[in-house]
Amino acid sequence: MTFVMIVVAVLGLQAMAQAICSRRDARKFPPPGQMVLSPDCRLHALPMGSGQPVVVLEAGISNSCLNWSLVQARLAAFTTACSYDRAGLGWSDCDGRPRSAHAMALDLHATLDRLQLPDPYILVAHSFGAYIALAYAQHFGHHTQAVDGIAGVVLVDPLTPQEWVQPTPTQRFRILRAVWFTRAAGVLAALGVARFFLWLLQLGDREPSRALRVAARTTQTSRRILSELTKLPLKVRRLIRMHWSSPKFFWTMANQLQSLPQCAREVAGCSIPTHIPVTVISGIHQPPEILACHAAIANHSSQGKHIVARKSAHWIQFDEPELIVEAVRELASHR
């Protein structure tokens, strides 16, 4: 009984320390953009620059506006660029529910409407963000001009519906395992354990090699993610570490992973209208069958273009951000 009481006391102290640190983080790192009301909760949006067409940046699964840090400032040099955090990610509020691709597209529409950013938009979507771009195009992309128009789409190493619409037993097991571990990580984050390990890894340290040496003792996925994040500025890495210290991040990630096949089924029948120019940028790591799918998406457009990023894997916005900027510039110049 004494041992149990000691464990409970330690866990209680850890949870209290996590709550104190979270409040300190909220004071130290307030939202850099604006909090706007979507149909269900408040979302954080970060518009930068001026001019038209407005470029809307849609991040990958469980990613925030911070993942566009190397791209957005360059876009803002010649037009308006707006990134945002989906519900439960970054500085946005969390309603705790799994969200469909169509619901996320409606959230995006509401955010742009609240910000009073005029259409037509150029949508730039990375990975899972392509599902939201497809759902948005299905809802709002059929206007050739004026309200809710889309001037162009740039898909950055997009996830295709075919990859997850009918998951194999191996894929289903991967999802179940990932969801279980992510929810467990959420519990640990609530107790401050995630914050402690991130501190040990020093995500945001001035010497990224130190983080990589520690990460070398962890999983291959951890090594790959940390290797990519060290390409970001120090300040951005510290903000990511703050968000990853919160249980909210892990609850949202688990919900998105769990709903991945449902989102794929939702957008499987969606397509970007042929009159909208589409540029697809693929990572060099993709197998031939995925590259063929990416090329097919581009070829569906009457003004489609497929580019293979020769120096990038999945995170093209970190390795070759100039490819994305030039693709947007080209679409913007054709208006």
ChimeraX attribute file (.defattr): number of C-alpha atoms within 10 A of each C-alpha:
attribute: neighborCount
match mode: 1-to-1
recipient: residues
	/A:1	6
	/A:2	7
	/A:3	8
	/A:4	9
	/A:5	10
	/A:6	11
	/A:7	12
	/A:8	12
	/A:9	12
	/A:10	13
	/A:11	17
	/A:12	13
	/A:13	14
	/A:14	18
	/A:15	19
	/A:16	15
	/A:17	15
	/A:18	23
	/A:19	16
	/A:20	11
	/A:21	17
	/A:22	19
	/A:23	12
	/A:24	11
	/A:25	15
	/A:26	12
	/A:27	10
	/A:28	9
	/A:29	13
	/A:30	9
	/A:31	15
	/A:32	11
	/A:33	16
	/A:34	16
	/A:35	21
	/A:36	17
	/A:37	17
	/A:38	20
	/A:39	12
	/A:40	12
	/A:41	15
	/A:42	22
	/A:43	26
	/A:44	25
	/A:45	25
	/A:46	19
	/A:47	22
	/A:48	20
	/A:49	17
	/A:50	14
	/A:51	14
	/A:52	18
	/A:53	24
	/A:54	27
	/A:55	31
	/A:56	23
	/A:57	27
	/A:58	30
	/A:59	25
	/A:60	22
	/A:61	19
	/A:62	21
	/A:63	21
	/A:64	25
	/A:65	23
	/A:66	19
	/A:67	23
	/A:68	21
	/A:69	17
	/A:70	20
	/A:71	19
	/A:72	28
	/A:73	16
	/A:74	18
	/A:75	23
	/A:76	19
	/A:77	13
	/A:78	15
	/A:79	21
	/A:80	21
	/A:81	27
	/A:82	25
	/A:83	24
	/A:84	29
	/A:85	25
	/A:86	28
	/A:87	26
	/A:88	24
	/A:89	26
	/A:90	27
	/A:91	25
	/A:92	22
	/A:93	19
	/A:94	19
	/A:95	14
	/A:96	12
	/A:97	12
	/A:98	18
	/A:99	19
	/A:100	20
	/A:101	27
	/A:102	20
	/A:103	16
	/A:104	20
	/A:105	23
	/A:106	19
	/A:107	22
	/A:108	23
	/A:109	17
	/A:110	17
	/A:111	22
	/A:112	23
	/A:113	15
	/A:114	13
	/A:115	16
	/A:116	9
	/A:117	18
	/A:118	16
	/A:119	19
	/A:120	22
	/A:121	23
	/A:122	25
	/A:123	26
	/A:124	27
	/A:125	25
	/A:126	28
	/A:127	20
	/A:128	26
	/A:129	27
	/A:130	28
	/A:131	31
	/A:132	27
	/A:133	31
	/A:134	28
	/A:135	27
	/A:136	27
	/A:137	23
	/A:138	18
	/A:139	16
	/A:140	17
	/A:141	26
	/A:142	16
	/A:143	16
	/A:144	15
	/A:145	12
	/A:146	10
	/A:147	12
	/A:148	21
	/A:149	19
	/A:150	28
	/A:151	24
	/A:152	28
	/A:153	28
	/A:154	29
	/A:155	27
	/A:156	30
	/A:157	32
	/A:158	24
	/A:159	22
	/A:160	20
	/A:161	24
	/A:162	15
	/A:163	14
	/A:164	18
	/A:165	17
	/A:166	14
	/A:167	16
	/A:168	11
	/A:169	9
	/A:170	9
	/A:171	14
	/A:172	15
	/A:173	12
	/A:174	14
	/A:175	19
	/A:176	15
	/A:177	11
	/A:178	16
	/A:179	20
	/A:180	14
	/A:181	14
	/A:182	21
	/A:183	18
	/A:184	15
	/A:185	21
	/A:186	25
	/A:187	19
	/A:188	21
	/A:189	24
	/A:190	23
	/A:191	24
	/A:192	24
	/A:193	19
	/A:194	21
	/A:195	23
	/A:196	15
	/A:197	13
	/A:198	16
	/A:199	15
	/A:200	13
	/A:201	19
	/A:202	20
	/A:203	24
	/A:204	24
	/A:205	16
	/A:206	14
	/A:207	12
	/A:208	18
	/A:209	12
	/A:210	15
	/A:211	22
	/A:212	20
	/A:213	12
	/A:214	13
	/A:215	21
	/A:216	14
	/A:217	10
	/A:218	11
	/A:219	9
	/A:220	11
	/A:221	10
	/A:222	14
	/A:223	18
	/A:224	13
	/A:225	12
	/A:226	20
	/A:227	16
	/A:228	15
	/A:229	20
	/A:230	21
	/A:231	14
	/A:232	18
	/A:233	13
	/A:234	16
	/A:235	12
	/A:236	18
	/A:237	21
	/A:238	17
	/A:239	17
	/A:240	18
	/A:241	19
	/A:242	20
	/A:243	19
	/A:244	19
	/A:245	29
	/A:246	26
	/A:247	24
	/A:248	22
	/A:249	21
	/A:250	27
	/A:251	23
	/A:252	26
	/A:253	23
	/A:254	25
	/A:255	19
	/A:256	22
	/A:257	20
	/A:258	19
	/A:259	16
	/A:260	24
	/A:261	20
	/A:262	19
	/A:263	23
	/A:264	23
	/A:265	17
	/A:266	18
	/A:267	24
	/A:268	17
	/A:269	11
	/A:270	17
	/A:271	17
	/A:272	23
	/A:273	19
	/A:274	16
	/A:275	18
	/A:276	23
	/A:277	22
	/A:278	29
	/A:279	28
	/A:280	26
	/A:281	25
	/A:282	26
	/A:283	20
	/A:284	18
	/A:285	16
	/A:286	15
	/A:287	9
	/A:288	10
	/A:289	9
	/A:290	18
	/A:291	21
	/A:292	13
	/A:293	17
	/A:294	26
	/A:295	20
	/A:296	15
	/A:297	21
	/A:298	25
	/A:299	17
	/A:300	18
	/A:301	18
	/A:302	13
	/A:303	15
	/A:304	21
	/A:305	20
	/A:306	20
	/A:307	19
	/A:308	19
	/A:309	20
	/A:310	13
	/A:311	11
	/A:312	18
	/A:313	19
	/A:314	19
	/A:315	20
	/A:316	22
	/A:317	22
	/A:318	20
	/A:319	17
	/A:320	17
	/A:321	18
	/A:322	16
	/A:323	18
	/A:324	24
	/A:325	20
	/A:326	13
	/A:327	21
	/A:328	22
	/A:329	14
	/A:330	13
	/A:331	19
	/A:332	19
	/A:333	8
	/A:334	9
	/A:335	10
